Amino acid sequence: MSAFVIYDIRRAHGDMKAGKISRQESSKAAGKRVVTGALNVASSTAGATIGQVLIPVPVVGAVVGSIVGGLAGSLLGNIALH
């Protein structure tokens, strides 16, 4: 997950250096990506815990919950930042 965040931040910085976006737009893009990444990790972790409780099959509940939680966190992060 953090590798994707770093990649996106570097890409925004590269776009700024190339003159495609302003410094302010680069900072805004980096901030959005960090917040979205943090929400995604938190919601994936919470989803894994809830999923394991609701689906008590070893690993299966955690995987399903993590996926659902991660998607929900990304969605909420995108909604909150727009």
Buried (B, 14 or more C-beta within 10 A) or exposed (E): EEEEBEEBBEBBBEBBEEEEBEEEEBBBBBEBBBBBBBBBBBBBBBBBBBBBEEBEEEEEBBBBBBBBBBBBBBBBBEEEEE
